[in-house]
Amino acid sequence: MTHTPERLDGDDVVNEHWPYDGPHSPDSVREATVALSALVRYCKNATTHSDGLGYAPQVYTTLGGLTETAERLPQLMSQLFRWAKLTETDATVRHDQHRADADRGAAAGQHAASEAAELLHSASLQVGALADTLSRVRAELAHLCHDLPDE
């Protein structure tokens, strides 16, 4: 006999810990990304079991949540990109390997921020492509159903 947890509403669970309108802080954002990683880990584990996915309509719904997540990532990457671009010109930024030399530390820090910005821009494009692909997969799954024997 398997234990089925009470039906949870994902939005309610998230809003209990991270209300959409805040308060926001670097710590709350970091913890939200840790929670996101933990949820992906849960899904990875749950889908290795025969009872983790169900029938086509259930997978369609599950893929909908994953698609929506992927569709939101480009905006997050874009906001991180903007942060990195601002950091390129932040006079207080230093590279940790050159802190003893202020000029070299500043130049290396600004260069690292510039490289990070370029990589974040690339990541934004890649997650956008992922979202598009998942959306197409979901469109195909919408046509699937099962003829099950009467019980």
N, C-alpha and C positions, 0 to 999 in steps of 0.2 A: 504494500500500500504506500503510495507516494503522498507526500505532504504538499498540498497546494496552498500557497500563501494567499491571504485575502487579496482581492483585486485592488491594485494600486493605480493611482492616476499619476503618471510621471511628472506632469506639470505641477501638481500639488506637492509632490515630494521635493522637487527642485525649489519651488517658491517658498517652501518652509525654511530652507537653508540659505537660498540665494534669491531674495525677492528681486523681481525684474527691475524695479525702480530704485533699488539700493537699500541700504547704503552699499557703496562700492569701494573697494580698496585693493591694493596689490595683493594682499593676503587672501581676500575672498575670491579674487579672480584665479589666483594660483590654486586654491583649494577646489574651485569649480573644475579646473582642468584635471586635477587629480581624480575627482569624482567621475568625470567623463571617461578617463582612462580605465577606472575601475568598472564602469558600466560596459565598456567594450570588452574588457576581460571576462566579465560575467557572460556576455553574449557569446563570446568565443567558446567558453566552456559549455554553456547550455546547448549550443548547436552541435556539439559533438555527441550528444545523447539522442536516441531515437525519438524521445518525446519532447525534444526542444523546439522543433519546427512546426510539426502538424501538417495540415493539408494546404493546398495552394492558396486558398483565401487567407489563411493565417500568415503564410509567408509573404503574401502580397502586402498585408498590413504591416508586418515587421519590416519589410523592405521600404515601406513608406516612411517609417520613422528614421531609418538609416539614410534614405534619400534626403529627407528634410534636414537632417544633421549636416550632410555633405553640402546642401545648398546654402547653409548658413556660414560655412567655413570661409568662403572667399571674402566676405565682409570682415570677419575676424582677422584674416591674413592681411587685408588692406589696412586695418587699424594698426596692426603690429608693424606693417611697412611704414606707415606714417610716423610711428614712434621712432623707428630706426632712422628715418630721414631726418627727423628733428635732432636725434642724438648725434648725427654726423657733425652738427655745428654747435653742440653743447660744449662750452669751454671747460666744463668740469669733468668731462669723460676722459678716462685714462685706460690704457691697456694694462692688464695686470702683470704682464711680463716686463713692462718698462716703467713702472711707477717711480723709480728712483730718478729717472731723467724726465723732467716735466715736459720738455718739448717733444722728445721721442715718444713718450707715453701718450701725449695728446694726439700726435699724428697717427700713431698705431691704433689708438682707440677709435678715432674718427674713421680710419680705414676699415677697421673691423665692423663698425656700424654701417658703413657703406656696403660692405660685402653682405652683411646680414639683410640689408634692405633689398638688394638684388635677389637674394635667395628667397626672401619672403614674397617678392613679386612673382617669382617662378612658382613657388608653392601655391599662391593664389590661383594662378592659371591651371595648375595641375588638379587642385581640388575642384575647381569649376568643371574641368573635364570629367572628373570622377562623378560629380553630381549629375551631369548630363547623361553619362553612361548608366548610372543607377536608375535614372528616370526612364530611360529606354527599356531597361530590364523590367522595371515595374509595369510598364505599358504592355509588355509581352505576357507577364504573369497575370494580368487582368483577364486574360482570355482562358485561363486554366480553371478547370473544375474537376470533380471526382464523381464517378458513378459508384456509389457504395452500396453494398447489399443491405436490404432491410434487416433490422435487428428485431 
